[in-house]
Amino acid sequence: MKATTKLFGIIAIAAALAFSMAACDTGGGGSGGETGSVMVLSFTNEQVCTVVYTPGVGLEFPSYMGSTLVTSDLGGSGSISSGKLNFTIGEPTYLNPAADAFDDLWNVSVSPSDVQAALLVLNNMTLVNLDGGLTSSGGWKEDIYYFYFDKDCTATILLQEGSATSLRLKEGWNAISQKITASGSAITSVFRADRDFASGRWSIIED
């Protein structure tokens, strides 16, 4: 749980501006995976960054050049060597009801109701958003998360003002993203389940 707390702490900093405007969210669409099951998820030679926050400047993501082992409470194995991440995980060591796996992120209902799932958290690491310069008047940002499901399913994400979007998800690992776009005072969220697994950016949490 400590790793999960750190994960959402960093995400909360990076997303603070976007979600402060959530009351104006007009909702948005989703897209289904339908790309075949991915039973083993691997990250190969991916450059890791650090997160530096400076008041008045904002978040910056310089490259991390160190080396360390990488673990997850879900299993798998890997390491960072000279700043490059290599990590592989198959079926997680434990799963929870799918709605619980989504609980810290979005209000989601999953069909069928007996689907089990897990959200990947790498200990002492976090995923940072893809940044398109989101401000109060324009731009975008995109967050990507990696979920495992024990069977094909459909996740319906409830958005602002009662609207909803559905994602078709496959047994195995899925990359689910939320892209937030601002245009004037309107904020739109679009969810996808067909993002390339290499799209996410990993950051190491330095104590």
C-alpha positions as CSV (number, residue, x, y, z in Angstrom):
1,M,0.0,0.0,0.0
2,K,3.0,2.3,0.6
3,A,3.9,2.1,-3.1
4,T,0.3,2.7,-4.2
5,T,0.2,5.8,-1.9
6,K,3.4,7.2,-3.5
7,L,2.0,6.5,-7.0
8,F,-1.1,8.4,-6.6
9,G,0.7,11.2,-4.7
10,I,2.9,11.9,-7.7
11,I,0.0,11.6,-10.1
12,A,-2.0,14.0,-8.0
13,I,0.7,16.6,-8.2
14,A,1.0,16.2,-12.0
15,A,-2.8,16.3,-12.5
16,A,-3.8,19.0,-10.0
17,L,-4.5,21.6,-12.6
18,A,-6.6,19.3,-14.9
19,F,-8.8,17.9,-12.1
20,S,-9.3,21.3,-10.5
21,M,-11.3,22.1,-13.6
22,A,-13.2,18.7,-13.6
23,A,-16.6,20.4,-13.0
24,C,-16.4,21.7,-16.5
25,D,-15.7,18.3,-18.0
26,T,-17.9,17.6,-21.0
27,G,-17.1,13.9,-21.0
28,G,-15.8,12.1,-24.0
29,G,-15.6,8.8,-25.8
30,G,-13.6,5.6,-25.5
31,S,-12.1,3.0,-27.8
32,G,-11.9,-0.7,-27.4
33,G,-8.8,-2.9,-27.5
34,E,-9.7,-5.9,-29.6
35,T,-6.0,-6.4,-30.3
36,G,-5.6,-9.9,-28.8
37,S,-4.5,-11.0,-25.3
38,V,-1.2,-9.9,-23.9
39,M,-0.5,-12.4,-21.2
40,V,3.1,-11.3,-20.5
41,L,3.9,-7.6,-20.1
42,S,7.5,-6.5,-20.7
43,F,9.3,-3.2,-20.6
44,T,12.7,-3.3,-22.4
45,N,15.5,-0.7,-22.2
46,E,13.0,2.1,-21.4
47,Q,14.6,5.3,-20.2
48,V,13.5,6.1,-16.6
49,C,13.1,9.7,-15.5
50,T,12.9,11.5,-12.1
51,V,10.3,14.1,-11.1
52,V,11.5,17.5,-10.0
53,Y,8.9,20.1,-8.8
54,T,10.0,23.7,-8.5
55,P,7.4,26.3,-7.2
56,G,6.8,28.8,-10.0
57,V,8.3,26.5,-12.6
58,G,6.3,23.3,-12.3
59,L,7.2,19.7,-13.0
60,E,10.4,18.7,-14.9
61,F,11.5,15.1,-15.8
62,P,15.3,14.8,-16.1
63,S,16.6,11.4,-17.0
64,Y,17.6,9.0,-14.2
65,M,21.0,7.4,-14.8
66,G,21.3,5.1,-11.7
67,S,20.8,1.3,-11.3
68,T,18.5,-0.6,-8.9
69,L,16.3,-3.7,-8.6
70,V,12.7,-3.2,-9.6
71,T,9.9,-5.2,-7.8
72,S,6.1,-5.3,-7.7
73,D,3.7,-6.7,-5.1
74,L,2.0,-8.4,-8.1
75,G,5.2,-10.4,-8.9
76,G,7.4,-10.1,-12.0
77,S,11.1,-9.3,-12.0
78,G,13.4,-6.6,-13.3
79,S,15.9,-3.9,-12.8
80,I,17.1,-0.5,-13.9
81,S,20.6,-0.4,-15.3
82,S,22.2,2.9,-16.1
83,G,18.8,4.5,-16.2
84,K,17.2,1.8,-18.5
85,L,14.2,-0.2,-17.2
86,N,13.8,-3.9,-18.0
87,F,10.8,-5.6,-16.3
88,T,8.6,-8.6,-17.1
89,I,5.4,-9.8,-15.4
90,G,3.0,-12.5,-16.4
91,E,-0.2,-13.3,-14.4
92,P,-0.2,-11.3,-11.1
93,T,0.2,-13.2,-7.9
94,Y,-3.1,-11.9,-6.7
95,L,-6.2,-10.2,-8.2
96,N,-9.2,-8.2,-6.8
97,P,-12.7,-7.6,-8.0
98,A,-12.3,-5.4,-11.1
99,A,-14.3,-2.5,-9.7
100,D,-11.9,-2.4,-6.7
101,A,-8.8,-2.3,-9.0
102,F,-10.3,0.9,-10.6
103,D,-11.4,2.4,-7.3
104,D,-8.6,5.0,-6.8
105,L,-8.9,6.3,-10.4
106,W,-12.4,6.4,-11.8
107,N,-16.0,5.4,-11.0
108,V,-16.3,2.2,-13.0
109,S,-18.7,-0.7,-13.4
110,V,-17.4,-3.9,-15.0
111,S,-19.3,-6.6,-16.9
112,P,-19.4,-9.5,-16.2
113,S,-19.5,-8.8,-12.5
114,D,-17.1,-11.6,-11.5
115,V,-14.1,-10.3,-13.4
116,Q,-10.9,-10.1,-11.3
117,A,-8.2,-7.5,-12.0
118,A,-5.0,-5.8,-10.9
119,L,-3.4,-2.4,-11.5
120,L,0.4,-2.6,-12.0
121,V,2.4,-0.7,-9.5
122,L,6.2,-0.9,-9.5
123,N,7.6,-0.3,-6.1
124,N,9.4,3.0,-5.6
125,M,8.3,4.0,-9.2
126,T,5.4,5.8,-10.7
127,L,4.0,6.6,-14.2
128,V,4.1,10.2,-15.3
129,N,1.7,11.7,-17.7
130,L,2.4,12.5,-21.4
131,D,2.4,16.3,-21.3
132,G,0.8,18.5,-24.0
133,G,1.1,21.7,-22.1
134,L,-2.2,21.6,-20.3
135,T,-3.2,25.1,-19.0
136,S,-6.5,26.7,-17.9
137,S,-7.1,27.8,-21.5
138,G,-5.8,25.0,-23.7
139,G,-3.5,22.0,-24.2
140,W,-3.7,18.4,-23.1
141,K,-2.3,15.7,-21.0
142,E,-2.6,11.9,-21.0
143,D,-2.2,9.4,-18.2
144,I,-1.6,5.7,-19.0
145,Y,-2.2,2.7,-16.6
146,Y,-1.5,-1.0,-16.9
147,F,-4.3,-3.4,-15.8
148,Y,-4.6,-7.2,-15.9
149,F,-8.0,-8.9,-16.3
150,D,-8.7,-12.6,-15.8
151,K,-11.2,-12.6,-18.7
152,D,-12.5,-10.4,-21.5
153,C,-14.8,-7.7,-20.2
154,T,-16.3,-4.3,-20.7
155,A,-15.6,-1.4,-18.3
156,T,-18.1,1.4,-18.2
157,I,-16.6,4.6,-16.8
158,L,-19.0,7.1,-15.4
159,L,-18.1,10.7,-16.3
160,Q,-19.4,14.1,-15.2
161,E,-23.1,14.9,-15.4
162,G,-24.2,11.3,-15.8
163,S,-22.4,10.5,-19.2
164,A,-20.4,7.4,-19.6
165,T,-17.9,5.7,-21.9
166,S,-17.3,2.0,-22.3
167,L,-14.0,0.1,-23.0
168,R,-13.7,-3.4,-24.3
169,L,-10.9,-5.1,-22.5
170,K,-9.0,-8.3,-23.1
171,E,-7.9,-11.1,-20.9
172,G,-4.4,-10.4,-19.8
173,W,-2.7,-7.0,-19.7
174,N,-4.3,-3.8,-21.1
175,A,-2.9,-0.2,-21.4
176,I,-5.8,2.1,-20.5
177,S,-5.3,5.9,-20.9
178,Q,-7.2,9.0,-20.1
179,K,-6.5,12.0,-22.3
180,I,-7.7,15.4,-20.9
181,T,-8.0,18.2,-23.5
182,A,-8.8,21.9,-22.6
183,S,-10.3,24.3,-25.0
184,G,-11.3,27.6,-23.4
185,S,-13.4,26.7,-20.3
186,A,-14.3,23.2,-21.6
187,I,-12.5,20.2,-20.5
188,T,-12.9,16.9,-22.3
189,S,-11.8,13.4,-21.2
190,V,-11.3,10.6,-23.7
191,F,-10.5,7.1,-22.5
192,R,-8.7,4.5,-24.7
193,A,-7.8,0.8,-24.3
194,D,-5.6,0.4,-27.3
195,R,-2.5,2.5,-26.3
196,D,0.9,1.0,-27.1
197,F,2.4,-0.5,-24.0
198,A,5.6,1.6,-24.5
199,S,3.6,4.9,-24.3
200,G,3.8,5.2,-20.5
201,R,6.8,6.9,-19.0
202,W,8.2,5.5,-15.7
203,S,9.7,7.7,-13.1
204,I,11.7,6.6,-10.0
205,I,10.8,8.0,-6.6
206,E,13.9,9.2,-4.9
207,D,13.7,9.5,-1.1
